[in-house]
Amino acid sequence: MDEKKLKTAVEEAKRFLDRVKELQNEQKITVRYFVGEKEYTHIPSCPKESGAVRRASMDLSRALSALRKY
């Protein structure tokens, strides 16, 4: 197994997990409100953070694919 490709995959996995944690921290701010007797919960969409998660996921997928190739 190529050591450089393995190191890249590990770095991308760490970066992916960091982006997921950032997104989760942003989404912890929820707003609960009532309309009549119904309760609604609003979770912010956080487009910047969710985009970063998607990008990190794609980069991780590419690193893992390169790791599997010989």
CHARMM-style PDB file with segment names, atoms N, HN, CA, C and O in Angstrom:
ATOM      1  N   MET     1       0.861  -1.180   0.000  1.00  0.00      PROA
ATOM      2  CA  MET     1       0.000   0.000   0.000  1.00  0.00      PROA
ATOM      3  C   MET     1       0.902   1.237   0.000  1.00  0.00      PROA
ATOM      4  O   MET     1       1.901   1.291   0.718  1.00  0.00      PROA
ATOM      5  N   ASP     2       0.543   2.204  -0.797  1.00  0.00      PROA
ATOM      6  HN  ASP     2      -0.268   2.160  -1.381  1.00  0.00      PROA
ATOM      7  CA  ASP     2       1.322   3.429  -0.932  1.00  0.00      PROA
ATOM      8  C   ASP     2       1.159   4.298   0.320  1.00  0.00      PROA
ATOM      9  O   ASP     2       0.045   4.673   0.686  1.00  0.00      PROA
ATOM     10  N   GLU     3       2.270   4.605   0.961  1.00  0.00      PROA
ATOM     11  HN  GLU     3       3.175   4.300   0.664  1.00  0.00      PROA
ATOM     12  CA  GLU     3       2.252   5.370   2.212  1.00  0.00      PROA
ATOM     13  C   GLU     3       1.713   6.789   1.998  1.00  0.00      PROA
ATOM     14  O   GLU     3       0.989   7.315   2.844  1.00  0.00      PROA
ATOM     15  N   LYS     4       2.064   7.400   0.874  1.00  0.00      PROA
ATOM     16  HN  LYS     4       2.652   6.973   0.187  1.00  0.00      PROA
ATOM     17  CA  LYS     4       1.605   8.764   0.596  1.00  0.00      PROA
ATOM     18  C   LYS     4       0.088   8.802   0.421  1.00  0.00      PROA
ATOM     19  O   LYS     4      -0.573   9.700   0.942  1.00  0.00      PROA
ATOM     20  N   LYS     5      -0.470   7.825  -0.314  1.00  0.00      PROA
ATOM     21  HN  LYS     5       0.067   7.095  -0.737  1.00  0.00      PROA
ATOM     22  CA  LYS     5      -1.919   7.772  -0.519  1.00  0.00      PROA
ATOM     23  C   LYS     5      -2.650   7.494   0.790  1.00  0.00      PROA
ATOM     24  O   LYS     5      -3.731   8.029   1.036  1.00  0.00      PROA
ATOM     25  N   LEU     6      -2.052   6.655   1.624  1.00  0.00      PROA
ATOM     26  HN  LEU     6      -1.174   6.220   1.424  1.00  0.00      PROA
ATOM     27  CA  LEU     6      -2.659   6.359   2.920  1.00  0.00      PROA
ATOM     28  C   LEU     6      -2.688   7.598   3.806  1.00  0.00      PROA
ATOM     29  O   LEU     6      -3.686   7.875   4.472  1.00  0.00      PROA
ATOM     30  N   LYS     7      -1.583   8.341   3.806  1.00  0.00      PROA
ATOM     31  HN  LYS     7      -0.773   8.117   3.266  1.00  0.00      PROA
ATOM     32  CA  LYS     7      -1.513   9.569   4.604  1.00  0.00      PROA
ATOM     33  C   LYS     7      -2.540  10.593   4.113  1.00  0.00      PROA
ATOM     34  O   LYS     7      -3.177  11.271   4.919  1.00  0.00      PROA
ATOM     35  N   THR     8      -2.698  10.705   2.799  1.00  0.00      PROA
ATOM     36  HN  THR     8      -2.181  10.155   2.143  1.00  0.00      PROA
ATOM     37  CA  THR     8      -3.667  11.637   2.232  1.00  0.00      PROA
ATOM     38  C   THR     8      -5.092  11.250   2.642  1.00  0.00      PROA
ATOM     39  O   THR     8      -5.899  12.113   2.989  1.00  0.00      PROA
ATOM     40  N   ALA     9      -5.389   9.966   2.600  1.00  0.00      PROA
ATOM     41  HN  ALA     9      -4.733   9.265   2.318  1.00  0.00      PROA
ATOM     42  CA  ALA     9      -6.726   9.498   2.981  1.00  0.00      PROA
ATOM     43  C   ALA     9      -7.008   9.798   4.450  1.00  0.00      PROA
ATOM     44  O   ALA     9      -8.118  10.202   4.795  1.00  0.00      PROA
ATOM     45  N   VAL    10      -6.034   9.609   5.301  1.00  0.00      PROA
ATOM     46  HN  VAL    10      -5.132   9.281   5.020  1.00  0.00      PROA
ATOM     47  CA  VAL    10      -6.208   9.894   6.730  1.00  0.00      PROA
ATOM     48  C   VAL    10      -6.445  11.387   6.950  1.00  0.00      PROA
ATOM     49  O   VAL    10      -7.311  11.769   7.736  1.00  0.00      PROA
ATOM     50  N   GLU    11      -5.679  12.229   6.259  1.00  0.00      PROA
ATOM     51  HN  GLU    11      -4.975  11.919   5.621  1.00  0.00      PROA
ATOM     52  CA  GLU    11      -5.852  13.677   6.391  1.00  0.00      PROA
ATOM     53  C   GLU    11      -7.236  14.114   5.905  1.00  0.00      PROA
ATOM     54  O   GLU    11      -7.878  14.959   6.530  1.00  0.00      PROA
ATOM     55  N   GLU    12      -7.690  13.542   4.802  1.00  0.00      PROA
ATOM     56  HN  GLU    12      -7.169  12.855   4.295  1.00  0.00      PROA
ATOM     57  CA  GLU    12      -9.014  13.886   4.286  1.00  0.00      PROA
ATOM     58  C   GLU    12     -10.122  13.415   5.227  1.00  0.00      PROA
ATOM     59  O   GLU    12     -11.139  14.091   5.379  1.00  0.00      PROA
ATOM     60  N   ALA    13      -9.926  12.269   5.852  1.00  0.00      PROA
ATOM     61  HN  ALA    13      -9.100  11.720   5.728  1.00  0.00      PROA
ATOM     62  CA  ALA    13     -10.917  11.773   6.814  1.00  0.00      PROA
ATOM     63  C   ALA    13     -11.005  12.712   8.020  1.00  0.00      PROA
ATOM     64  O   ALA    13     -12.098  13.003   8.504  1.00  0.00      PROA
ATOM     65  N   LYS    14      -9.871  13.175   8.493  1.00  0.00      PROA
ATOM     66  HN  LYS    14      -8.983  12.938   8.099  1.00  0.00      PROA
ATOM     67  CA  LYS    14      -9.859  14.111   9.623  1.00  0.00      PROA
ATOM     68  C   LYS    14     -10.534  15.425   9.240  1.00  0.00      PROA
ATOM     69  O   LYS    14     -11.294  15.990  10.026  1.00  0.00      PROA
ATOM     70  N   ARG    15     -10.253  15.907   8.029  1.00  0.00      PROA
ATOM     71  HN  ARG    15      -9.635  15.447   7.391  1.00  0.00      PROA
ATOM     72  CA  ARG    15     -10.847  17.153   7.559  1.00  0.00      PROA
ATOM     73  C   ARG    15     -12.369  16.992   7.435  1.00  0.00      PROA
ATOM     74  O   ARG    15     -13.125  17.898   7.786  1.00  0.00      PROA
ATOM     75  N   PHE    16     -12.804  15.843   6.937  1.00  0.00      PROA
ATOM     76  HN  PHE    16     -12.190  15.107   6.652  1.00  0.00      PROA
ATOM     77  CA  PHE    16     -14.233  15.574   6.828  1.00  0.00      PROA
ATOM     78  C   PHE    16     -14.897  15.607   8.206  1.00  0.00      PROA
ATOM     79  O   PHE    16     -15.942  16.236   8.375  1.00  0.00      PROA
ATOM     80  N   LEU    17     -14.306  14.942   9.176  1.00  0.00      PROA
ATOM     81  HN  LEU    17     -13.458  14.431   9.039  1.00  0.00      PROA
ATOM     82  CA  LEU    17     -14.884  14.911  10.525  1.00  0.00      PROA
ATOM     83  C   LEU    17     -14.912  16.298  11.161  1.00  0.00      PROA
ATOM     84  O   LEU    17     -15.853  16.633  11.879  1.00  0.00      PROA
ATOM     85  N   ASP    18     -13.880  17.107  10.897  1.00  0.00      PROA
ATOM     86  HN  ASP    18     -13.115  16.834  10.313  1.00  0.00      PROA
ATOM     87  CA  ASP    18     -13.868  18.479  11.409  1.00  0.00      PROA
ATOM     88  C   ASP    18     -15.024  19.294  10.829  1.00  0.00      PROA
ATOM     89  O   ASP    18     -15.674  20.051  11.549  1.00  0.00      PROA
ATOM     90  N   ARG    19     -15.279  19.140   9.536  1.00  0.00      PROA
ATOM     91  HN  ARG    19     -14.751  18.524   8.951  1.00  0.00      PROA
ATOM     92  CA  ARG    19     -16.370  19.876   8.890  1.00  0.00      PROA
ATOM     93  C   ARG    19     -17.731  19.413   9.423  1.00  0.00      PROA
ATOM     94  O   ARG    19     -18.642  20.225   9.590  1.00  0.00      PROA
ATOM     95  N   VAL    20     -17.865  18.122   9.685  1.00  0.00      PROA
ATOM     96  HN  VAL    20     -17.126  17.463   9.549  1.00  0.00      PROA
ATOM     97  CA  VAL    20     -19.124  17.602  10.248  1.00  0.00      PROA
ATOM     98  C   VAL    20     -19.359  18.189  11.636  1.00  0.00      PROA
ATOM     99  O   VAL    20     -20.485  18.558  11.971  1.00  0.00      PROA
ATOM    100  N   LYS    21     -18.310  18.277  12.439  1.00  0.00      PROA
ATOM    101  HN  LYS    21     -17.395  17.977  12.167  1.00  0.00      PROA
ATOM    102  CA  LYS    21     -18.455  18.852  13.783  1.00  0.00      PROA
ATOM    103  C   LYS    21     -18.857  20.319  13.709  1.00  0.00      PROA
ATOM    104  O   LYS    21     -19.678  20.780  14.502  1.00  0.00      PROA
ATOM    105  N   GLU    22     -18.279  21.061  12.754  1.00  0.00      PROA
ATOM    106  HN  GLU    22     -17.611  20.687  12.110  1.00  0.00      PROA
ATOM    107  CA  GLU    22     -18.652  22.468  12.583  1.00  0.00      PROA
ATOM    108  C   GLU    22     -20.126  22.599  12.224  1.00  0.00      PROA
ATOM    109  O   GLU    22     -20.831  23.456  12.757  1.00  0.00      PROA
ATOM    110  N   LEU    23     -20.582  21.748  11.324  1.00  0.00      PROA
ATOM    111  HN  LEU    23     -20.010  21.051  10.891  1.00  0.00      PROA
ATOM    112  CA  LEU    23     -21.991  21.777  10.923  1.00  0.00      PROA
ATOM    113  C   LEU    23     -22.896  21.443  12.102  1.00  0.00      PROA
ATOM    114  O   LEU    23     -23.915  22.102  12.311  1.00  0.00      PROA
ATOM    115  N   GLN    24     -22.534  20.434  12.863  1.00  0.00      PROA
ATOM    116  HN  GLN    24     -21.707  19.899  12.693  1.00  0.00      PROA
ATOM    117  CA  GLN    24     -23.349  20.049  14.018  1.00  0.00      PROA
ATOM    118  C   GLN    24     -23.402  21.173  15.045  1.00  0.00      PROA
ATOM    119  O   GLN    24     -24.446  21.400  15.656  1.00  0.00      PROA
ATOM    120  N   ASN    25     -22.291  21.878  15.245  1.00  0.00      PROA
ATOM    121  HN  ASN    25     -21.443  21.694  14.748  1.00  0.00      PROA
ATOM    122  CA  ASN    25     -22.285  22.996  16.190  1.00  0.00      PROA
ATOM    123  C   ASN    25     -23.197  24.123  15.732  1.00  0.00      PROA
ATOM    124  O   ASN    25     -23.871  24.746  16.553  1.00  0.00      PROA
ATOM    125  N   GLU    26     -23.227  24.391  14.435  1.00  0.00      PROA
ATOM    126  HN  GLU    26     -22.680  23.885  13.768  1.00  0.00      PROA
ATOM    127  CA  GLU    26     -24.107  25.432  13.901  1.00  0.00      PROA
ATOM    128  C   GLU    26     -25.570  25.025  13.995  1.00  0.00      PROA
ATOM    129  O   GLU    26     -26.431  25.876  14.221  1.00  0.00      PROA
ATOM    130  N   GLN    27     -25.862  23.754  13.828  1.00  0.00      PROA
ATOM    131  HN  GLN    27     -25.163  23.063  13.644  1.00  0.00      PROA
ATOM    132  CA  GLN    27     -27.250  23.297  13.834  1.00  0.00      PROA
ATOM    133  C   GLN    27     -27.802  23.088  15.239  1.00  0.00      PROA
ATOM    134  O   GLN    27     -28.988  22.796  15.389  1.00  0.00      PROA
ATOM    135  N   LYS    28     -26.980  23.228  16.263  1.00  0.00      PROA
ATOM    136  HN  LYS    28     -26.016  23.465  16.141  1.00  0.00      PROA
ATOM    137  CA  LYS    28     -27.474  23.062  17.636  1.00  0.00      PROA
ATOM    138  C   LYS    28     -28.408  24.194  18.032  1.00  0.00      PROA
ATOM    139  O   LYS    28     -29.183  24.065  18.980  1.00  0.00      PROA
ATOM    140  N   ILE    29     -28.334  25.296  17.309  1.00  0.00      PROA
ATOM    141  HN  ILE    29     -27.704  25.401  16.540  1.00  0.00      PROA
ATOM    142  CA  ILE    29     -29.195  26.435  17.599  1.00  0.00      PROA
ATOM    143  C   ILE    29     -30.542  26.176  16.922  1.00  0.00      PROA
ATOM    144  O   ILE    29     -30.716  26.461  15.737  1.00  0.00      PROA
ATOM    145  N   THR    30     -31.472  25.644  17.669  1.00  0.00      PROA
ATOM    146  HN  THR    30     -31.331  25.412  18.631  1.00  0.00      PROA
ATOM    147  CA  THR    30     -32.792  25.353  17.110  1.00  0.00      PROA
ATOM    148  C   THR    30     -33.814  26.316  17.694  1.00  0.00      PROA
ATOM    149  O   THR    30     -33.655  26.804  18.813  1.00  0.00      PROA
ATOM    150  N   VAL    31     -34.834  26.576  16.946  1.00  0.00      PROA
ATOM    151  HN  VAL    31     -34.963  26.179  16.037  1.00  0.00      PROA
ATOM    152  CA  VAL    31     -35.897  27.471  17.384  1.00  0.00      PROA
ATOM    153  C   VAL    31     -37.186  26.660  17.456  1.00  0.00      PROA
ATOM    154  O   VAL    31     -37.594  26.034  16.478  1.00  0.00      PROA
ATOM    155  N   ARG    32     -37.810  26.679  18.603  1.00  0.00      PROA
ATOM    156  HN  ARG    32     -37.479  27.188  19.397  1.00  0.00      PROA
ATOM    157  CA  ARG    32     -39.089  25.996  18.765  1.00  0.00      PROA
ATOM    158  C   ARG    32     -40.177  27.063  18.879  1.00  0.00      PROA
ATOM    159  O   ARG    32     -40.032  28.049  19.602  1.00  0.00      PROA
ATOM    160  N   TYR    33     -41.258  26.844  18.154  1.00  0.00      PROA
ATOM    161  HN  TYR    33     -41.376  26.044  17.566  1.00  0.00      PROA
ATOM    162  CA  TYR    33     -42.360  27.783  18.227  1.00  0.00      PROA
ATOM    163  C   TYR    33     -43.677  27.024  18.099  1.00  0.00      PROA
ATOM    164  O   TYR    33     -43.725  25.895  17.612  1.00  0.00      PROA
ATOM    165  N   PHE    34     -44.728  27.674  18.547  1.00  0.00      PROA
ATOM    166  HN  PHE    34     -44.688  28.591  18.943  1.00  0.00      PROA
ATOM    167  CA  PHE    34     -46.046  27.053  18.568  1.00  0.00      PROA
ATOM    168  C   PHE    34     -47.003  27.827  17.678  1.00  0.00      PROA
ATOM    169  O   PHE    34     -46.997  29.058  17.660  1.00  0.00      PROA
ATOM    170  N   VAL    35     -47.815  27.100  16.948  1.00  0.00      PROA
ATOM    171  HN  VAL    35     -47.819  26.100  16.963  1.00  0.00      PROA
ATOM    172  CA  VAL    35     -48.917  27.681  16.192  1.00  0.00      PROA
ATOM    173  C   VAL    35     -50.148  26.920  16.656  1.00  0.00      PROA
ATOM    174  O   VAL    35     -50.350  25.753  16.323  1.00  0.00      PROA
ATOM    175  N   GLY    36     -50.958  27.615  17.430  1.00  0.00      PROA
ATOM    176  HN  GLY    36     -50.794  28.563  17.701  1.00  0.00      PROA
ATOM    177  CA  GLY    36     -52.080  26.932  18.065  1.00  0.00      PROA
ATOM    178  C   GLY    36     -51.529  25.953  19.081  1.00  0.00      PROA
ATOM    179  O   GLY    36     -50.799  26.337  19.994  1.00  0.00      PROA
ATOM    180  N   GLU    37     -51.878  24.695  18.922  1.00  0.00      PROA
ATOM    181  HN  GLU    37     -52.471  24.383  18.180  1.00  0.00      PROA
ATOM    182  CA  GLU    37     -51.363  23.685  19.846  1.00  0.00      PROA
ATOM    183  C   GLU    37     -50.227  22.864  19.238  1.00  0.00      PROA
ATOM    184  O   GLU    37     -49.675  21.986  19.901  1.00  0.00      PROA
ATOM    185  N   LYS    38     -49.873  23.143  17.979  1.00  0.00      PROA
ATOM    186  HN  LYS    38     -50.321  23.856  17.440  1.00  0.00      PROA
ATOM    187  CA  LYS    38     -48.814  22.396  17.319  1.00  0.00      PROA
ATOM    188  C   LYS    38     -47.457  23.033  17.591  1.00  0.00      PROA
ATOM    189  O   LYS    38     -47.304  24.253  17.539  1.00  0.00      PROA
ATOM    190  N   GLU    39     -46.483  22.189  17.879  1.00  0.00      PROA
ATOM    191  HN  GLU    39     -46.607  21.198  17.921  1.00  0.00      PROA
ATOM    192  CA  GLU    39     -45.120  22.669  18.111  1.00  0.00      PROA
ATOM    193  C   GLU    39     -44.291  22.406  16.857  1.00  0.00      PROA
ATOM    194  O   GLU    39     -44.358  21.326  16.272  1.00  0.00      PROA
ATOM    195  N   TYR    40     -43.519  23.395  16.458  1.00  0.00      PROA
ATOM    196  HN  TYR    40     -43.464  24.273  16.934  1.00  0.00      PROA
ATOM    197  CA  TYR    40     -42.632  23.283  15.299  1.00  0.00      PROA
ATOM    198  C   TYR    40     -41.194  23.535  15.749  1.00  0.00      PROA
ATOM    199  O   TYR    40     -40.945  24.307  16.675  1.00  0.00      PROA
ATOM    200  N   THR    41     -40.273  22.883  15.090  1.00  0.00      PROA
ATOM    201  HN  THR    41     -40.475  22.256  14.337  1.00  0.00      PROA
ATOM    202  CA  THR    41     -38.860  23.080  15.371  1.00  0.00      PROA
ATOM    203  C   THR    41     -38.168  23.506  14.087  1.00  0.00      PROA
ATOM    204  O   THR    41     -38.333  22.871  13.045  1.00  0.00      PROA
ATOM    205  N   HSD    42     -37.404  24.568  14.161  1.00  0.00      PROA
ATOM    206  HN  HSD    42     -37.270  25.084  15.007  1.00  0.00      PROA
ATOM    207  CA  HSD    42     -36.647  25.043  13.002  1.00  0.00      PROA
ATOM    208  C   HSD    42     -35.168  24.796  13.251  1.00  0.00      PROA
ATOM    209  O   HSD    42     -34.605  25.275  14.236  1.00  0.00      PROA
ATOM    210  N   ILE    43     -34.545  24.044  12.351  1.00  0.00      PROA
ATOM    211  HN  ILE    43     -35.003  23.655  11.552  1.00  0.00      PROA
ATOM    212  CA  ILE    43     -33.102  23.814  12.416  1.00  0.00      PROA
ATOM    213  C   ILE    43     -32.485  24.592  11.261  1.00  0.00      PROA
ATOM    214  O   ILE    43     -32.870  24.396  10.108  1.00  0.00      PROA
ATOM    215  N   PRO    44     -31.532  25.473  11.556  1.00  0.00      PROA
ATOM    216  CA  PRO    44     -30.953  26.283  10.486  1.00  0.00      PROA
ATOM    217  C   PRO    44     -30.292  25.425   9.410  1.00  0.00      PROA
ATOM    218  O   PRO    44     -29.748  24.359   9.696  1.00  0.00      PROA
ATOM    219  N   SER    45     -30.350  25.907   8.167  1.00  0.00      PROA
ATOM    220  HN  SER    45     -30.792  26.774   7.934  1.00  0.00      PROA
ATOM    221  CA  SER    45     -29.820  25.116   7.050  1.00  0.00      PROA
ATOM    222  C   SER    45     -28.301  25.184   6.953  1.00  0.00      PROA
ATOM    223  O   SER    45     -27.687  24.211   6.516  1.00  0.00      PROA
ATOM    224  N   CYS    46     -27.680  26.265   7.333  1.00  0.00      PROA
ATOM    225  HN  CYS    46     -28.179  27.056   7.688  1.00  0.00      PROA
ATOM    226  CA  CYS    46     -26.227  26.426   7.341  1.00  0.00      PROA
ATOM    227  C   CYS    46     -25.593  26.049   5.992  1.00  0.00      PROA
ATOM    228  O   CYS    46     -24.829  25.086   5.926  1.00  0.00      PROA
ATOM    229  N   PRO    47     -25.892  26.779   4.936  1.00  0.00      PROA
ATOM    230  CA  PRO    47     -25.400  26.389   3.611  1.00  0.00      PROA
ATOM    231  C   PRO    47     -23.882  26.372   3.497  1.00  0.00      PROA
ATOM    232  O   PRO    47     -23.328  25.525   2.796  1.00  0.00      PROA
ATOM    233  N   LYS    48     -23.208  27.281   4.165  1.00  0.00      PROA
ATOM    234  HN  LYS    48     -23.657  27.969   4.734  1.00  0.00      PROA
ATOM    235  CA  LYS    48     -21.742  27.323   4.090  1.00  0.00      PROA
ATOM    236  C   LYS    48     -21.135  26.067   4.696  1.00  0.00      PROA
ATOM    237  O   LYS    48     -20.247  25.452   4.104  1.00  0.00      PROA
ATOM    238  N   GLU    49     -21.613  25.688   5.873  1.00  0.00      PROA
ATOM    239  HN  GLU    49     -22.334  26.188   6.354  1.00  0.00      PROA
ATOM    240  CA  GLU    49     -21.069  24.521   6.557  1.00  0.00      PROA
ATOM    241  C   GLU    49     -21.455  23.218   5.854  1.00  0.00      PROA
ATOM    242  O   GLU    49     -20.636  22.306   5.744  1.00  0.00      PROA
ATOM    243  N   SER    50     -22.697  23.128   5.382  1.00  0.00      PROA
ATOM    244  HN  SER    50     -23.363  23.869   5.472  1.00  0.00      PROA
ATOM    245  CA  SER    50     -23.105  21.894   4.707  1.00  0.00      PROA
ATOM    246  C   SER    50     -22.381  21.741   3.372  1.00  0.00      PROA
ATOM    247  O   SER    50     -22.091  20.621   2.952  1.00  0.00      PROA
ATOM    248  N   GLY    51     -22.090  22.844   2.709  1.00  0.00      PROA
ATOM    249  HN  GLY    51     -22.326  23.754   3.050  1.00  0.00      PROA
ATOM    250  CA  GLY    51     -21.298  22.786   1.484  1.00  0.00      PROA
ATOM    251  C   GLY    51     -19.887  22.308   1.754  1.00  0.00      PROA
ATOM    252  O   GLY    51     -19.315  21.550   0.971  1.00  0.00      PROA
ATOM    253  N   ALA    52     -19.325  22.760   2.878  1.00  0.00      PROA
ATOM    254  HN  ALA    52     -19.789  23.376   3.514  1.00  0.00      PROA
ATOM    255  CA  ALA    52     -17.975  22.319   3.252  1.00  0.00      PROA
ATOM    256  C   ALA    52     -17.955  20.824   3.560  1.00  0.00      PROA
ATOM    257  O   ALA    52     -16.980  20.139   3.251  1.00  0.00      PROA
ATOM    258  N   VAL    53     -19.024  20.319   4.166  1.00  0.00      PROA
ATOM    259  HN  VAL    53     -19.816  20.875   4.417  1.00  0.00      PROA
ATOM    260  CA  VAL    53     -19.128  18.882   4.447  1.00  0.00      PROA
ATOM    261  C   VAL    53     -19.203  18.094   3.145  1.00  0.00      PROA
ATOM    262  O   VAL    53     -18.529  17.076   2.989  1.00  0.00      PROA
ATOM    263  N   ARG    54     -20.024  18.569   2.213  1.00  0.00      PROA
ATOM    264  HN  ARG    54     -20.571  19.396   2.340  1.00  0.00      PROA
ATOM    265  CA  ARG    54     -20.135  17.867   0.926  1.00  0.00      PROA
ATOM    266  C   ARG    54     -18.801  17.854   0.183  1.00  0.00      PROA
ATOM    267  O   ARG    54     -18.422  16.834  -0.393  1.00  0.00      PROA
ATOM    268  N   ARG    55     -18.095  18.968   0.193  1.00  0.00      PROA
ATOM    269  HN  ARG    55     -18.403  19.797   0.660  1.00  0.00      PROA
ATOM    270  CA  ARG    55     -16.802  19.040  -0.490  1.00  0.00      PROA
ATOM    271  C   ARG    55     -15.788  18.106   0.171  1.00  0.00      PROA
ATOM    272  O   ARG    55     -15.065  17.385  -0.517  1.00  0.00      PROA
ATOM    273  N   ALA    56     -15.735  18.118   1.500  1.00  0.00      PROA
ATOM    274  HN  ALA    56     -16.322  18.704   2.059  1.00  0.00      PROA
ATOM    275  CA  ALA    56     -14.809  17.244   2.218  1.00  0.00      PROA
ATOM    276  C   ALA    56     -15.144  15.782   1.968  1.00  0.00      PROA
ATOM    277  O   ALA    56     -14.246  14.946   1.873  1.00  0.00      PROA
ATOM    278  N   SER    57     -16.429  15.468   1.860  1.00  0.00      PROA
ATOM    279  HN  SER    57     -17.159  16.147   1.937  1.00  0.00      PROA
ATOM    280  CA  SER    57     -16.853  14.101   1.573  1.00  0.00      PROA
ATOM    281  C   SER    57     -16.372  13.664   0.190  1.00  0.00      PROA
ATOM    282  O   SER    57     -15.902  12.541   0.011  1.00  0.00      PROA
ATOM    283  N   MET    58     -16.496  14.562  -0.776  1.00  0.00      PROA
ATOM    284  HN  MET    58     -16.879  15.474  -0.630  1.00  0.00      PROA
ATOM    285  CA  MET    58     -16.050  14.252  -2.133  1.00  0.00      PROA
ATOM    286  C   MET    58     -14.532  14.048  -2.176  1.00  0.00      PROA
ATOM    287  O   MET    58     -14.042  13.123  -2.824  1.00  0.00      PROA
ATOM    288  N   ASP    59     -13.795  14.920  -1.479  1.00  0.00      PROA
ATOM    289  HN  ASP    59     -14.194  15.671  -0.953  1.00  0.00      PROA
ATOM    290  CA  ASP    59     -12.335  14.786  -1.443  1.00  0.00      PROA
ATOM    291  C   ASP    59     -11.912  13.485  -0.758  1.00  0.00      PROA
ATOM    292  O   ASP    59     -10.957  12.836  -1.184  1.00  0.00      PROA
ATOM    293  N   LEU    60     -12.625  13.111   0.300  1.00  0.00      PROA
ATOM    294  HN  LEU    60     -13.401  13.639   0.645  1.00  0.00      PROA
ATOM    295  CA  LEU    60     -12.332  11.857   0.984  1.00  0.00      PROA
ATOM    296  C   LEU    60     -12.607  10.672   0.075  1.00  0.00      PROA
ATOM    297  O   LEU    60     -11.827   9.721   0.032  1.00  0.00      PROA
ATOM    298  N   SER    61     -13.716  10.729  -0.652  1.00  0.00      PROA
ATOM    299  HN  SER    61     -14.350  11.502  -0.618  1.00  0.00      PROA
ATOM    300  CA  SER    61     -14.034   9.645  -1.591  1.00  0.00      PROA
ATOM    301  C   SER    61     -12.943   9.475  -2.634  1.00  0.00      PROA
ATOM    302  O   SER    61     -12.564   8.353  -2.969  1.00  0.00      PROA
ATOM    303  N   ARG    62     -12.442  10.587  -3.145  1.00  0.00      PROA
ATOM    304  HN  ARG    62     -12.751  11.498  -2.873  1.00  0.00      PROA
ATOM    305  CA  ARG    62     -11.370  10.521  -4.141  1.00  0.00      PROA
ATOM    306  C   ARG    62     -10.084   9.964  -3.547  1.00  0.00      PROA
ATOM    307  O   ARG    62      -9.387   9.182  -4.194  1.00  0.00      PROA
ATOM    308  N   ALA    63      -9.770  10.359  -2.328  1.00  0.00      PROA
ATOM    309  HN  ALA    63     -10.336  10.994  -1.803  1.00  0.00      PROA
ATOM    310  CA  ALA    63      -8.557   9.855  -1.674  1.00  0.00      PROA
ATOM    311  C   ALA    63      -8.669   8.349  -1.426  1.00  0.00      PROA
ATOM    312  O   ALA    63      -7.694   7.621  -1.608  1.00  0.00      PROA
ATOM    313  N   LEU    64      -9.839   7.881  -1.015  1.00  0.00      PROA
ATOM    314  HN  LEU    64     -10.631   8.473  -0.867  1.00  0.00      PROA
ATOM    315  CA  LEU    64     -10.034   6.461  -0.784  1.00  0.00      PROA
ATOM    316  C   LEU    64      -9.994   5.668  -2.100  1.00  0.00      PROA
ATOM    317  O   LEU    64      -9.493   4.544  -2.147  1.00  0.00      PROA
ATOM    318  N   SER    65     -10.525   6.267  -3.150  1.00  0.00      PROA
ATOM    319  HN  SER    65     -10.932   7.180  -3.113  1.00  0.00      PROA
ATOM    320  CA  SER    65     -10.484   5.619  -4.457  1.00  0.00      PROA
ATOM    321  C   SER    65      -9.046   5.490  -4.932  1.00  0.00      PROA
ATOM    322  O   SER    65      -8.666   4.447  -5.463  1.00  0.00      PROA
ATOM    323  N   ALA    66      -8.250   6.517  -4.754  1.00  0.00      PROA
ATOM    324  HN  ALA    66      -8.559   7.365  -4.322  1.00  0.00      PROA
ATOM    325  CA  ALA    66      -6.840   6.469  -5.145  1.00  0.00      PROA
ATOM    326  C   ALA    66      -6.093   5.441  -4.309  1.00  0.00      PROA
ATOM    327  O   ALA    66      -5.166   4.795  -4.799  1.00  0.00      PROA
ATOM    328  N   LEU    67      -6.487   5.288  -3.061  1.00  0.00      PROA
ATOM    329  HN  LEU    67      -7.239   5.813  -2.663  1.00  0.00      PROA
ATOM    330  CA  LEU    67      -5.844   4.313  -2.183  1.00  0.00      PROA
ATOM    331  C   LEU    67      -6.110   2.893  -2.637  1.00  0.00      PROA
ATOM    332  O   LEU    67      -5.247   2.023  -2.512  1.00  0.00      PROA
ATOM    333  N   ARG    68      -7.306   2.653  -3.166  1.00  0.00      PROA
ATOM    334  HN  ARG    68      -8.007   3.359  -3.267  1.00  0.00      PROA
ATOM    335  CA  ARG    68      -7.653   1.311  -3.631  1.00  0.00      PROA
ATOM    336  C   ARG    68      -6.995   0.936  -4.948  1.00  0.00      PROA
ATOM    337  O   ARG    68      -6.821  -0.246  -5.247  1.00  0.00      PROA
ATOM    338  N   LYS    69      -6.624   1.950  -5.744  1.00  0.00      PROA
ATOM    339  HN  LYS    69      -6.765   2.910  -5.502  1.00  0.00      PROA
ATOM    340  CA  LYS    69      -5.973   1.668  -7.029  1.00  0.00      PROA
ATOM    341  C   LYS    69      -4.521   1.263  -6.808  1.00  0.00      PROA
ATOM    342  O   LYS    69      -3.870   1.716  -5.866  1.00  0.00      PROA
ATOM    343  N   TYR    70      -4.031   0.410  -7.684  1.00  0.00      PROA
ATOM    344  HN  TYR    70      -4.560   0.042  -8.449  1.00  0.00      PROA
ATOM    345  CA  TYR    70      -2.627  -0.005  -7.578  1.00  0.00      PROA
ATOM    346  C   TYR    70      -1.805   0.694  -8.624  1.00  0.00      PROA
ATOM    347  OT1 TYR    70      -0.595   0.482  -8.703  1.00  0.00      PROA
TER     348      TYR     70
END
